[in-house]
């Protein structure tokens, strides 16, 4: 799947995905994008992400992410 600079709300909501390779060009993650993705343990490059929507990672398997100082919301 080729991803744009923005992940739309609910993109992977409740899916069984385990890994997502994000482009370093990604700047925004919408609301509930990875919500209830309990098997998700790895997300790629989030170094250019400037905003993350509410509950984007709620109830996902992600335990740690390193965002840069570009993150504003």
C-alpha positions in Angstrom: 0.0 0.0 0.0 1.4 3.4 -1.0 0.7 6.0 1.7 0.4 9.7 1.3 1.5 12.4 3.7 -1.7 11.9 5.7 -3.3 8.8 7.1 -7.1 9.3 7.1 -9.2 8.7 10.1 -10.0 5.0 10.8 -7.4 3.8 8.1 -6.5 0.6 10.0 -9.1 0.7 12.8 -9.5 -2.7 14.3 -7.5 -4.5 11.6 -5.2 -7.4 12.4 -2.1 -5.7 11.1 1.2 -6.4 12.9 3.6 -4.0 11.2 3.2 -0.8 9.2 6.1 0.7 7.2 5.5 4.4 7.2 7.2 6.8 4.8 9.5 9.4 6.3 7.3 11.9 4.4 4.3 11.2 6.6 3.3 14.4 8.4 -0.1 13.6 9.9 -1.9 10.6 11.5 -5.6 11.0 11.7 -8.0 10.0 14.5 -8.5 6.4 15.4 -6.1 5.3 12.7 -4.6 2.3 14.6 -7.3 2.1 17.3 -8.0 -1.5 18.4 -5.1 -2.9 16.3 -4.0 -5.1 19.2 -1.5 -7.1 17.1 0.3 -3.9 15.9 3.8 -3.8 17.4 5.9 -1.9 14.9 5.3 1.4 13.1 8.0 2.7 10.7 9.5 6.2 10.5 7.4 8.8 12.4 10.3 11.4 12.4 8.4 14.0 10.3 4.9 13.6 11.9 3.6 16.9 13.0 0.2 15.9 14.3 -1.5 12.8 15.7 -5.3 12.6 16.0 -7.1 11.6 19.1 -7.0 7.9 20.1 -4.8 7.2 17.0 -3.0 4.4 18.9 -5.6 3.6 21.6 -5.7 -0.2 22.3 -3.0 -0.9 19.8 0.0 -3.1 20.6 2.4 -0.1 20.3 4.2 0.5 23.5 6.7 3.1 22.4 7.2 5.6 19.6 9.8 8.3 19.0 8.4 11.5 17.6 10.6 14.4 16.8 10.2 18.0 18.1 8.1 18.6 15.0 5.1 17.1 16.7 2.7 19.9 17.6 -0.6 18.2 18.3 
